[in-house]
């Protein structure tokens, strides 16, 4: 799949913004590069004001230094998109080779023409062609994270992406533990070690980690929920598949779940209904 290009402007509305003559708190291109080079985590999270529903892992993020520079000075690749409850973010891994070259010889806006002011924008056809040509001229390629991994660079990116996802899963579970008072929604089990965060809609990236898209379930019930052998009806009662007839789980059929008291933390009824329609 072709890499999708995004232009991320750096200005007073962005995480980074560039040197002007009226202050000393702005971040210059060289300071930005030093931050990138010295990043210990290897992953930076930049706020996304727009584009978060279209951006995908593997997309190229070109840093556009706006006024007074008006040039592209750095290149990263998104490895995940997430929502922390307040803001959307892109988790970025920097391409140091490309960024070093761009810092020495940036791509001026006069070459690609597209204007980006306050938020990341998807490159139009002309801009994408200019950026593709630049990569070709520089003999650089960007890995497709949805394809078979290259044994070198792709593996590192996939490893970092897995770490970001795992960290997001931990936060998702903690939010559900808080919302459900540390008890399984079905059994009331309090042993935290066996309680898991179950997605109602399957995991499709960190944007799936919403409390309303989750249930706190004992590990065995989580497995049955994922296998569509149990579900939840619109009255909040457990529905057990006929495939479990005769098992100890059949006794749980019709049991009302203990859900969060706050309406904004309760599971989505429409998502539960869609899940229930797949009951085996």
N, C-alpha and C positions, 0 to 999 in steps of 0.2 A: 504494500500500500504506500503511495507517495507520501512523503513528509509534508505536513501542513505547516505553513509559516505564519507566525504572529509577530506583530510589531508592538513592543512594550515601551511606551515613552517614559523617560525619567524627568520629572519636574516636581513642583511643590505638592502635587496630588499623588505622587507615587512613593513607594518605599525608598527609592533612591532619587535624588535630583542633583543637578550638576551645577558647577561653579558659576557664579555671577559676580559682578563687581560690588554688590551691595550687601555683602555679609560673609561670614567665615564659617558658617555651619553647613554649607552645601557640600555635596560629595562630588569631587571631580572625577573624570574618567579614570585617571591613574589610581585615585583612592578606591574607586569601585573595583578596579582590577586587583588591587592589593587585598581588598576584602574577599574577593572571589578566590584568590590564590591561597590565602591564609585560612580559609574556611575549614574548620576542623571536622565538621559533620559531613562535609562534601555535598550536603543538600541544603539549599536555601528555599524558604517559603515566601513567595511574593503575593501580595493581595491582588485579587482579580475583581475589578469593578464590573466588567462585562466579559462575555465570552466563555464563562465557566461551564455552560451547558453544551458548548460545541468543542471546547478544547479537549484533547485526548492525550494519554501517555504516548510519548514519541514525537509530539509536535515540537517544532523548532521555535524558540523564543529569542527574537533579535532585539537587543536593547538599543533603543533610539534616544540619543542625547538631544533633547530639544533645545530651546533657546539658551545660549546663543550658538550652540554647536551645529545642530541640525544634521547629525550623522549617526549611523549605526556603529557602535563601538564594542559590542560583546554578543556572544551567542551561547545559549543554554538549550537544554532539552527538557521538556516536562516529563516527569516520571509518574506523577499522580496529581489529581485535582481533589481538594477536600473542602468541607464546610465545617467550621468549628462552632457553629451555633450563632455566630455573629457575621463572619466574613468568609468568602470563598478565597482559596489560596491555590497557587500552582507550586508544587514541589519541583525545584529545578536542579539539574546537575549541569555544571558549567563545562563547556568545551574549551579547555585552556588553550589548545593549539590555535583554534579559530579566533579566540578572543585576543591572544597575543598579536595575531596578524591584523585584526581589526583595530586594535589600539595603535598600531604603527601606521596603518593605512585604512582609515574608516571609510565606509560607504556613504557618500553624501546624499542628502535627500534629492538633489538635482538628478541623481541617477534613477531613483525609483519613484519619486513624485508623490507617493501617498502621504497624507497628513495623519499623524497620530498625536493627540493632545493630552488626554487625561487618563486613558485606560487602554489596555491591550486591545488591538484590533487585528482581525484576520487579514493577511496580505491579499490584495486584489491580484488579478491575473498578471498584470504588468510587473508589480512588485515581486510576486512569487518567481516570475521568470528571471528577473535581475538577481535574486538571491540564489536561485538554482544555478545560474551561470557563474556566480561568484564561487560557489562551492566547487563547481566543475573546474574552474580556472585554478583554484587553490588545491585541487586534487584531494578534496575532503568529502567524506560521505557521512551521513547520519544514520544510525541503526534504526530499523523498524522494530519497535518493541513487541509488536504483535506477530512477528515472523519467527522462524527458527533462529536461535541465538548464535551469533558469531562466538567462537570459543574465547575471544579476548574481550574487547570493549563491551559488547552486548551483555556478556555475563555480569560484568560489574554493574551496569545500569540496572539489570534485572534484580541483582542482589539488593541494591539500594532501594529499588521500588518495593521489594518484599519487606524490607525493614520499615519503610514508611507505612505500608499497609498494616503491618503487625502493630505498630505504634498506634495507628488509628483504631484498630480493633480493641486494643486495651482501653482506650478512652471511651469507646462505645460501650463496652462491658461495664465500666465504672459508672457511666451515666445511668445504665439500666439498673445496676445494683442500688444506686441512690433512689431512683424513681420507684422501685418495687420494694424498698425497705430491706434489701438483702434476702428476699424470700422468693422461692420458685412460685411463679404465677399459678401453677396447677396444684402442687402438693404442699406448698408452704415450707419446703425444705430450706433450712438456714445454713447448712454447711457450704460456705462460700467456695470451697475447693471444687465442688461438683456443680456449681451454677454457671451457666454459659449464656452468652448473648446470642439469641437466635434472630436472624433476619427473616422478616415476613416475605418481602421481595428479596430474591437472592442477591448476594453481594455483587455490585457492579462498579465498585470503586468507593472511595471514602464518602462521596455524597450519599451513599446508601446508609451511612451510620447515623441515622436520625432515630431518636427515641421512639417516635411514632411508627417506625419501621422495624421495631424490635419487640421481643418478649424475653423475659428472664426465665429460663427453664433449666431444670435438672438435666444433666448431660444426656441421659438415655431418652428423655422426652424431646430434647433438641434433635437428636438423631431421627426419631420418629416423625417429628414435625418437618424436617428437611426431606424425608422420604415420602411425605404426603400421606402418612398413615394416621395422623391425627391433625385436627384443624380446630378452628374456633368459629362459632356461628355469630350472627349479628347481636345476639343477646349476651354474648360473652361466655357461652358455655362450650365445654370441650366436646368435640365430635370425634369418635374413635371409629376407624375403618373396620368393616366386617372382616377384613383380613387379619385382624387381631382378636377375633372371637375366640373365647376360651382362654385367653391370656389374662394375666393380672391387670393389664392395661384396659381391658374391656370394662372393668368396674369403674373406670374414671369417666365413662361416657355420660354426658349431661352435667358434669361437675362445673360449677361456675368458677371462673378464674378470679383471682384477686389482682385487680388492676390498680395502677397508680391513682391516687385521689385527685391529682391535678389533671384537669381535662387536657391540657397541652402536652402531657406526657403519656396519655393513653394511646394504645395501638390504633392505627387507622382502620376503621371498619371496612372501607372499600378494599384495602389491601388484604385484610383477613378474608373477605368474601371471595376475592380472586384466588387466594391460596386454597380456600375450602373447595372451590370448584374443581381442583385438581386431586381431590381425595381419591385414593386408590381403593 
